[in-house]
Amino acid sequence: MLPTKTRFPAEAFADIGAALEKHYLATTFSWQDVAQRYRRSRVGVFWLTINMGVLIGALGFVFGTLFRTPMQEFLPYICVSLIFWGFISTSINEGCTAFVSAEGIILQVRMPLFTHILRTLYRNAIILGHNILIYPLVLLAVGRMPTWYVFLAVPGFVILSLNLLWVMLILGVLCARYRDMTQVMQNLLQVIMYLTPVMWMPRTLPEGISRLLLDLNPFYHLISVVQQPLLGELPSTTSWIACVAFAVVGWTVALFLFGRYRHRVPYWL
């Protein structure tokens, strides 16, 4: 028998490996989730895109006027920020209930638990894919052209997704045991949104506190690695180093926690 310290991560690796090997399960479930939500709608999932487009237009006009920022600069900024913040916040919120929502499957079907985490992330990635269609339309509307930096958004999205997965895995286990954690996270994310440059630009902060507030905010670094390339800017080295460090530390904690309590999740549901 393996020592306890090595047995827990080994069990976590086995579950995650099995889920990745059977990735088609998560993909199928996620497409069904999106299709079922809009089964009888003619527009379908594009209602989410329409709603996001209206929100971007309204907030872009209001906050652009309040901050006295040229619409050619502010509208693409708030477009990218809202789209990716929606992906981050919804993934985390739904990650809290990933195991709880799949209670029937977990209790009746033998399946890797990590499949339900992947299912949640894939579902939100599908919605993100629909919403990102607004981005080129906004650029066209304000007369801007993307730069070659846009290709850096791809590795940025990969490192963002890797970080979201360990956050969702930890929260999925904790919220299966402590159901009040779901409400706590929803309220916490509301506060974090206002502390993160989503609806305001970093340069609007006072000189003295701007860098400190941004550097200490992990969500700023996570959103920056995809936001800045799409806005024609090169992401800072600090943000990339921070995101990689978050992934290493976060997955270390997640693997131990998941390996330690994986067998208890069905009993908590």
Buried (B, 14 or more C-beta within 10 A) or exposed (E): EEEEEEEBBEBBEBBBEBBEEBEEBBBEBBBEBBEEBBEEEEEBBBBBBEEBBEBBBEBBBEBBEEEEBEEEEBBBBBBBBBBBBBBBBBBBBBBBBBBBBBBEBBEEEEBBBBBBBBBBBBBBBBBBEBBBEBBEEBBEBBEBEBBEBBEBBEBBBEBBBBBBBBBBBBBBBBBBBEEEBBEEBEEEBEEBBEEBBBBBBEEEBEEEEBEEBBBEBBBBBBBBBBBBBBBBEEBBEEBBEBBBEBBEEBBEEBBBBBBBBBEEBEEBB
